Amino acid sequence: MIEITNLHKSFGDQVVLDGVNFDVMEGETVALLGPSGTGKSVLLKHINGLIRPDLGRVMVDGLEVARLHRKELASLRTRVGYVFQNGALFDSMNVFENIRIGIVDGDHYTDADYCTKRVARCLDLVNLVQETSMKLPAELSGGMRKRVGIARAIAGEPKYLLYDEPTSGLDPVNADIIDGLVTRLAEELGVTSVTVTHDVRGAFKVADRIALLAGGKVVLEGTKEEFMESTHPKVKAFLERDFENSSFAA
Amino acid sequence: MTMTPTPAALTFPHAIGAWVLHALAAIGRVSRLVAEFVRGLVEWRIWLPRTIDEAWNVGVGSLFIILLVSGFAGAVTALQAGYQFTGSIPLYVVGSLVVESIILELGPVLTALVLAGRIGARYAAELGTMRVTEQIDALESLGRSPASHLLVPRILACMVMIPVLTVMADLIGVASGWYFAMQVLPITNSDFTYGARAFWRDFDAYYSVIKAFSFAVSIAVISTYMGFSTQQGAEGVGKATTTAVVASSVLILLLDTLLARVLLHG
């Protein structure tokens, strides 16, 4: 379970998160919605300790992330797969090596047979053909890069998957493929997922629960139905794409 | 009547204070990087193969330019010495001047300055790009240490290969100086050798390697630090790269002076 309590984060004078409270239950998929620049990615990076909070706490499986020692944090991160917005693939490595480095168990990582089978399985799971494994990231399309990023994140068999804008920059067809993939991985692997996105349609497709981040706070958290029926002005503005007349920044 | 401080009077101490804080923060961050390097040494299974690759890149990749530069430096030193040593200065001193100039100064310093451009710029640009494209965050998110994967191999490769390249530059520089002296100046092989031996101390060779090692650490630490601390996209990568080369070059010249003072006149 992920518990975020009274989370504050500022960069210089800019307040990004201003008291976020937000929980994710075991096995569910939560979509965190909000326009660009509202701190969704910043919030996600607090969950695996890439960013430390100014105030408040993030608990994962009962462990306070900011208080973990180096080895404990590394151990936690092996249970939390992170899919980066632009893939963040290692451009000096081919796809095989990129996915292999996601195998976080030391014994498995050095076992060549295990790695070959695991990489092949991950490529299958993200609907990529085996020939892709010898390509360099620069040779892949945007959608393929995202899928390789997902394959790397699941290679270590994580308990949690964090998706940072998994469909941004993709055409509708590829965005639908990625959304389908998020749903299928949650079902097949039984992972708990958090996906941050500004794509309402995609969020409704993949999520059990939706939260809207605005003004540095989660202004609404609920089911799709609750979200659609909400009379909260920020929710209505977001659904109507009325960003000019409604401030979402903290 | 009380005097109201002018904006300029307020600004100057403020600027000094800000500069001191900035410098202290940078020293703190570099110290932290060095601590990360030491911690990363534990994971030798990770850094060893990567260090061999990096050492190959630094050593073999830089060999041609280093030998070219040191070869020309040796030749020009011999020719200019021959041009100046007319009249009362015996020509055998050319042998001494070539050997001492190359081994004490030109070999290590020219090698380091060339490598500050070639390797320092490369490391800062590579790591800076990895930082702004979240590849370093990706490593951390996999529970892996950026130090053992990225930092240790680069720093160790420089620490090993730059002294090796410097020794090769010294040898080629001296050989080139000897060859051009033989071809152009009225000097015999035995004159050159006599001159070279007349002022030679074994410590000179150690001094050359000590300098090369110090320069190697400067290039590696500054360029990796600049790469790791890159911000703001392509502009940030460009800025980090330029700063890495300039700061490494300045530090090489400062260390050059400091080591001469401490080791030769201490």
Interface residues (C-beta under 8 A of the other chain):
Chain A: K45 N48 L50 L73 A74 S75 L76 R77 T78 V80 G81 Y82 F84 Q85 N86 A88 L89 F90 D91 I101 G102 V104 T110 R152 G156
Chain B: R45 M130 T133 E134 Q135 D137 A138 L139 E140 S141 L142 G143 R144 S145
